Amino acid sequence: MASSDTQTAANRFRFLAEAAAWRYRNQGLIVHRSVRNQLMRDPVYREILALSDFPPHGLVLELGCGRGLLLSLLVCASNLGMLPGGRSGKHRWVGIEGNGELAETARLALANEAEIMTGDLRLETLPTCRLVLMLDILLRLQPAEQEALLERAVQALEPGGLIVLRETDAGPGWRQAVISLTQKAHGLLNRECRRPLYPRSAVAWTKQLESLSLAVVAKPLPAPFAKTLFVARKAVD
């Protein structure tokens, strides 16, 4: 049986997810339901909302923000004083997305509460920020591009800032089979089945982040996602 604290946290998250999804209601029932289902089912959103060291202020930048689901969730939490630590009203929210259609969906949902830019992550100048968010983005870039984007993200971070990264764990074993199936399904749904992907193992991602002088904590997400959440902190000068 779940403890009262666990149940309370689950209820709080459900309330925020419903509020975030409601922002998409004017874009049609299919979009609204798709957003709601993704927010409810993907554990990464709960994990990010539970970050104990979520920055109390400053610019929060999501690279590859897609339809803006995570930003929508965070904006709702901020507006209601439900960010970790009860923080609200001191953040600036910015997303960069390469797909113009997805970026427009995000703009419509977030109105004037977040800045959504359309641009190539490999080329865009990244603003100075306290937190960089990247969910399932790096594996779509070639290895040299992955490393270059991470370096630019670290350069954009203020001292003590965080990079929160979720990536597929391409380590050995049964997880790789799950990854392969997931990638094929995603490619078919997004008409990208011919586009190669470049995943790395969780160990390799950790080493790459540590090579940039970041202190890294890695947390595997529940099956069948075969993904790992990395929280990497930049040292304070």
Buried (B, 14 or more C-beta within 10 A) or exposed (E): EEEEEEEEBEEBBEBBBEBBBBBBBEBEEEBBEBBBEBBBEBEBBBBBBEBEEBBBEBBBBBBBBBBBBBBBBBBBBBBBEBBBEEBBEEBBBBBBBBBEEBBBBBBBBBEEBBBBBBEEBEEBEBEEBBBBBBBBBBBBBEEEBBBBBBEBBBEBBBEEBBBBBBBBBBBEEEBBEBBBEBBEEBBEEEEEEEEEBBBBBBEBBBEBBEEBEBEBEBEBBEEEBBBBBBBBBBEEE
